[in-house]
Amino acid sequence: MAKIYFKKNQSIQKLNPKKETVTMILNYSKALSYFQCGNLKAEIISN
């Protein structure tokens, strides 16, 4: 069973996202803000 964990996986592919995708995710994360009021937690996108 130990051999299963050390066997190399040949099907791993490198992910190469587009520059536009990375930029969109970074801008979204910059605009996202959280606040808490009592027991209520909310997310706001401030764009």
C-alpha positions as CSV (number, residue, x, y, z in Angstrom):
1,M,0.0,0.0,0.0
2,A,2.9,2.4,0.6
3,K,3.8,2.1,-3.0
4,I,0.5,3.8,-4.0
5,Y,1.4,7.0,-2.2
6,F,4.8,7.4,-3.8
7,K,3.8,6.5,-7.4
8,K,4.3,9.6,-9.6
9,N,1.2,10.8,-11.4
10,Q,1.8,11.2,-15.1
11,S,-1.4,13.0,-15.9
12,I,-0.6,16.3,-14.1
13,Q,-0.9,19.3,-16.4
14,K,0.5,22.8,-15.8
15,L,-2.2,25.5,-15.7
16,N,-1.4,28.6,-17.6
17,P,-4.2,31.1,-17.1
18,K,-4.7,34.1,-19.4
19,K,-3.4,37.4,-18.2
20,E,-6.9,38.8,-18.4
21,T,-8.2,36.1,-16.0
22,V,-5.5,36.8,-13.4
23,T,-6.2,40.6,-13.7
24,M,-9.9,40.1,-13.2
25,I,-9.4,37.9,-10.1
26,L,-7.0,40.4,-8.6
27,N,-9.3,43.3,-9.2
28,Y,-12.2,41.4,-7.8
29,S,-10.3,40.6,-4.6
30,K,-9.2,44.3,-4.2
31,A,-12.9,45.4,-4.5
32,L,-14.3,42.8,-2.1
33,S,-14.8,43.8,1.5
34,Y,-16.3,42.1,4.5
35,F,-18.1,43.6,7.5
36,Q,-19.7,42.1,10.6
37,C,-22.6,43.6,12.5
38,G,-23.6,41.4,15.5
39,N,-24.1,37.9,14.1
40,L,-24.5,39.1,10.5
41,K,-21.5,38.8,8.2
42,A,-21.7,40.4,4.8
43,E,-19.6,40.8,1.6
44,I,-19.7,43.9,-0.5
45,I,-18.1,44.5,-3.9
46,S,-17.2,48.2,-3.9
47,N,-16.9,49.0,-7.6
